[in-house]
Amino acid sequence: MRRHDILETERLVLRRPGAADIAAYTAYCLSDRARFVGGPFTEVQAFEKLAAMIGHWELRGFGRFVFAHRDSGQPIGHAGAMQLIPDEPPEFTWTIWSGADEGRGYATEACEAYRIHASEGLGFARMIARIKLENHASRRLAERLGGLLDEDAVAPEWYPGSVTYGFALS
C-alpha cells in the first residue's frame, strides 16, 4: 500500500477497504445499525456497497478507510470521504459497524485523523456531511468535529430527510 493509504492513531489503524472486510461489513449492513443509510440491506447489496467503497479509490483517488483495532486488526467501522458528484464538495462519512464498539470514541478518533488527512494530505478545503435528521449521535459527532449545520441546504433526492453539515478544513 502507498503511505497515504494508511493512517494511524493511538488505538486505530485506518486502511483502504478490502476483501477481508466483507464478513464484518455484511453483518453491519444486515443489521438495524444500517437504518440511517437506507438499510438494512441484503447480502448482495452489502457486497455491492463494499465493492463501490473499494472502487471509489480507483475512480476518485481517495475514499473511505476501514478503521480497525491497532492491536488485533479487527475492523470497527469506516470513515472518510466519498464524492458521488464531481462538482460537489467531498462528503465526510463515518459508521461504527457493531454496537459493541459504540460509545468508546473510535469514530471520533478515526474522523479526527481523516479530517487532518483530508486537509493536509489531500488538500481539501471543505467537506460536507449529510446525516439523517434523527441520527442524533452522528449529528453530535459532526458538531464535535467542527461541522456547522447548513440551514439552507436541501436534502438530495437520493438521501431524503437528511441535513447537511459543512466543514472548513483550511
VEXDREN-2710 file (C-alpha; in Angstrom, 1 decimal):
% VEXDREN-2710
k/r/px/py/pz
1/MET/0.0/0.0/0.0
2/ARG/1.1/3.5/-0.6
3/ARG/1.8/5.5/2.5
4/HIS/-1.3/7.7/2.1
5/ASP/-3.4/4.5/2.1
6/ILE/-2.8/4.0/5.9
7/LEU/-3.4/6.4/8.8
8/GLU/-2.6/5.5/12.4
9/THR/-3.9/6.8/15.7
10/GLU/-3.2/5.8/19.3
11/ARG/-5.7/2.9/19.1
12/LEU/-6.6/2.5/15.5
13/VAL/-5.2/1.8/12.0
14/LEU/-7.2/3.3/9.1
15/ARG/-6.6/1.5/5.8
16/ARG/-8.2/1.0/2.5
17/PRO/-11.2/-1.4/2.5
18/GLY/-10.6/-4.9/1.1
19/ALA/-11.9/-8.4/0.7
20/ALA/-11.1/-9.3/4.3
21/ASP/-13.7/-6.8/5.5
22/ILE/-16.7/-8.5/3.8
23/ALA/-17.9/-10.5/6.8
24/ALA/-17.9/-7.6/9.3
25/TYR/-19.3/-5.2/6.8
26/THR/-22.0/-7.6/5.7
27/ALA/-23.0/-8.1/9.4
28/TYR/-23.3/-4.3/9.7
29/CYS/-25.3/-4.0/6.5
30/LEU/-27.8/-6.7/7.6
31/SER/-28.3/-5.1/11.0
32/ASP/-30.5/-2.3/12.1
33/ARG/-27.3/-0.2/12.5
34/ALA/-27.6/0.5/8.8
35/ARG/-31.0/2.1/9.1
36/PHE/-29.7/5.7/8.8
37/VAL/-28.1/4.9/5.4
38/GLY/-31.0/3.2/3.8
39/GLY/-30.6/-0.3/5.3
40/PRO/-30.8/-2.9/6.5
41/PHE/-29.5/-4.4/3.2
42/THR/-29.3/-7.9/1.8
43/GLU/-26.0/-9.8/1.5
44/VAL/-25.9/-8.9/-2.2
45/GLN/-26.4/-5.2/-1.5
46/ALA/-23.7/-5.3/1.2
47/PHE/-21.3/-6.9/-1.4
48/GLU/-22.2/-4.2/-3.9
49/LYS/-21.7/-1.4/-1.3
50/LEU/-18.3/-2.7/-0.2
51/ALA/-17.3/-3.1/-3.9
52/ALA/-18.3/0.5/-4.5
53/MET/-16.3/1.7/-1.5
54/ILE/-13.3/-0.2/-2.8
55/GLY/-13.8/1.1/-6.4
56/HIS/-14.2/4.7/-5.2
57/TRP/-10.5/4.8/-4.5
58/GLU/-9.8/3.9/-8.2
59/LEU/-12.3/6.4/-9.6
60/ARG/-11.5/9.4/-7.4
61/GLY/-8.0/8.7/-5.9
62/PHE/-9.3/8.8/-2.3
63/GLY/-12.1/7.2/-0.3
64/ARG/-13.3/5.9/2.9
65/PHE/-10.9/4.0/5.2
66/VAL/-11.8/1.0/7.3
67/PHE/-10.7/1.6/10.8
68/ALA/-9.5/-1.3/12.9
69/HIS/-8.2/-2.0/16.4
70/ARG/-4.5/-1.4/16.3
71/ASP/-3.7/-4.5/18.4
72/SER/-6.0/-7.1/16.8
73/GLY/-6.7/-5.7/13.3
74/GLN/-10.4/-6.3/13.9
75/PRO/-12.4/-3.8/11.8
76/ILE/-14.6/-1.5/13.7
77/GLY/-16.1/0.8/11.0
78/HIS/-15.3/3.1/8.2
79/ALA/-14.6/6.8/8.0
80/GLY/-13.6/9.1/5.2
81/ALA/-14.8/11.0/2.1
82/MET/-16.8/10.0/-0.9
83/GLN/-17.7/12.1/-3.9
84/LEU/-20.6/10.9/-5.9
85/ILE/-21.0/14.2/-7.9
86/PRO/-17.6/15.7/-9.0
87/ASP/-18.7/19.3/-8.7
88/GLU/-19.9/19.0/-5.1
89/PRO/-17.5/19.0/-2.1
90/PRO/-16.4/15.6/-0.9
91/GLU/-18.9/14.1/1.6
92/PHE/-17.4/13.1/5.0
93/THR/-18.9/9.9/6.2
94/TRP/-18.4/7.6/9.2
95/THR/-20.0/4.5/10.7
96/ILE/-19.4/2.1/13.6
97/TRP/-20.3/-1.4/12.4
98/SER/-21.1/-3.0/15.7
99/GLY/-23.0/-1.7/18.7
100/ALA/-20.3/-3.3/20.9
101/ASP/-17.8/-0.7/19.6
102/GLU/-20.1/2.3/20.1
103/GLY/-19.5/4.9/22.8
104/ARG/-15.7/4.3/23.0
105/GLY/-14.6/7.3/21.0
106/TYR/-13.4/5.2/18.0
107/ALA/-15.5/7.2/15.4
108/THR/-14.2/10.5/16.8
109/GLU/-10.6/9.3/16.8
110/ALA/-10.9/8.0/13.2
111/CYS/-12.7/11.1/11.9
112/GLU/-10.2/13.4/13.5
113/ALA/-7.4/11.6/11.8
114/TYR/-9.2/11.6/8.5
115/ARG/-10.0/15.3/8.8
116/ILE/-6.3/16.1/9.2
117/HIS/-5.5/13.8/6.2
118/ALA/-8.2/15.4/4.1
119/SER/-6.7/18.9/4.7
120/GLU/-3.0/18.2/4.7
121/GLY/-2.7/15.0/2.6
122/LEU/-5.5/15.5/0.1
123/GLY/-5.6/19.3/0.0
124/PHE/-9.4/19.5/0.6
125/ALA/-10.5/23.0/1.7
126/ARG/-14.1/21.9/2.5
127/MET/-16.2/18.8/3.1
128/ILE/-19.8/18.2/3.8
129/ALA/-21.7/15.6/5.8
130/ARG/-25.2/14.5/5.1
131/ILE/-26.9/13.0/8.1
132/LYS/-30.4/11.8/8.8
133/LEU/-32.2/14.4/10.9
134/GLU/-33.0/11.8/13.6
135/ASN/-29.4/10.4/13.8
136/HIS/-28.5/12.3/16.9
137/ALA/-25.2/10.5/17.6
138/SER/-23.8/11.3/14.2
139/ARG/-25.1/14.9/14.4
140/ARG/-23.3/15.3/17.7
141/LEU/-20.1/13.9/16.2
142/ALA/-20.3/16.3/13.2
143/GLU/-20.5/19.2/15.7
144/ARG/-17.6/17.9/17.8
145/LEU/-15.6/17.7/14.6
146/GLY/-16.3/21.3/13.8
147/GLY/-19.2/20.8/11.4
148/LEU/-21.7/23.6/11.1
149/LEU/-25.3/22.9/10.2
150/ASP/-26.2/24.4/6.8
151/GLU/-29.8/25.6/7.4
152/ASP/-30.3/26.3/3.7
153/ALA/-29.1/23.0/2.3
154/VAL/-31.8/20.9/0.7
155/ALA/-31.6/17.1/1.2
156/PRO/-30.6/15.4/-2.1
157/GLU/-33.1/13.2/-3.8
158/TRP/-31.1/10.1/-3.0
159/TYR/-31.0/10.9/0.7
160/PRO/-34.3/12.4/1.8
161/GLY/-34.7/13.5/5.4
162/SER/-31.0/14.4/5.7
163/VAL/-29.4/17.6/7.0
164/THR/-26.1/18.9/5.8
165/TYR/-23.1/20.0/7.9
166/GLY/-20.2/21.9/6.4
167/PHE/-16.5/21.5/7.4
168/ALA/-13.9/24.2/6.6
169/LEU/-10.6/22.4/6.6
170/SER/-8.0/25.0/5.8
END
